[in-house]
Amino acid sequence: MEAQTDRLIVRPFRPDDWRHLLDYLSLPEIYAFEPGEPIDAAQARAMAVERSKGRAFWAVELRANQRMIGHLYFQPVEPAELRTYELGYIVNPAYQRQGYATEAARAFVDHAFAEMGVHRVVANCNPANVASWRVLEKIGFVREGHLRQNIVFRCDTDGRPIWQDTFEYARLSGLDAPEARQPAGTATSRRSKRRSPMTHPARYQVRVRLEGELSPAWSGMFADLTVTTEPDGTTLVRGELADQAAVHGLLAAIRDLGLSLISAETFAAPSSSPVGVS
C-alpha cells in the first residue's frame, strides 16, 4: 500500500531509510512537542529496521529525488470494530513550510477512507503547536476537545512533571473532508456554522520577547509566527494564535526548551486591549 501526490510518495519504511531518519530525529527541536530525545546513527538504523517490519509508520518521500523527508504515524485504535485510526506526522525542518505535511496527510487519510474502510481518524496536538493543528484543519479535521494538563513528556530540573494541554481533532469518513463542505445556505453549511465556536475560537495576537538571538534550529518551533532579532539583541516572536490555551501552551514550550522569557503579552484580536499573560 502507498499513497501518491504530484510531489510525494507515502510508502512503507525500508531499512535504508535510516540516514534520512537520522537527519531530523537527531535534532533537539523535533521534540519540542513530542516525547523522546535526539537519536544517534545506531538508534536510527534499528528504528528504520523496526518500522520496515510493521505498518504503524509510513515514510514520506519526494518523488523528484527519492529522498525521505518525514513520516506519518497511522495506527488503529482499539477496539477494532470502531474502525478508528490515529494520525501523526513529523517533517524534517529543512522541508517544512512547503505544504508537505498537509499534502502527505491529506493523501493518506483520503486513501484510508476510500480503500481501508476506515470510519474515523483522530489526531492530538499541543495547542502551542500552531503549524500542526493548522494542517489538520486544512485537511478537514474538526477540533472536538481541549484537554487541560493531560499529558507529560518530561520533567523540569527539580524532577517535577511538565504538564501539557492537548487539542483533540477528528475527521469522519465522507463528512468532514473540505470538498464535502457546501456553499452557504445548504445543510452542510448550517452544520458547519453550529460547530464554528469549536473549530474557529476567538483568536489572540501574541508578542513574546526572549533573551538573546534565537538560533535557526529553534525558530522552527514558531512556525506561522514572525521571529525577528531586535536592535537590543533580544528576539521578538509575534503573530496570531487560536486562543488563550495556545498562548499558555507556547509559553510552556518555551520554558520546557530552556529559552529565557523576558515578557509576553497578548491581545484579543482585533481589539488592542491586553488580556494579561504573565
Secondary structure, DSSP 8 states (H G I E B T S, - for coil): --EE-SSEEEEE--GGGHHHHHHHHT-GGGGSSSSS----HHHHHHHHHHHHTSSSEEEEEETTT--EEEEEEEEEESSGGG-EEEEEEEE-GGGTTSSHHHHHHHHHHHHHHHHS---EEEEEE-TT-HHHHHHHHHTT-EEEEEEEEEEEEEE-TTS-EEEEEEEEEEEETTTS-GGG---TTSHHHHHHHHTHHHHS---EEEEEEESS---HHHHGGGTTSEEEE-TTS-EEEEEEESSHHHHHHHHHHHHHTT--EEEEEEEETT---B----
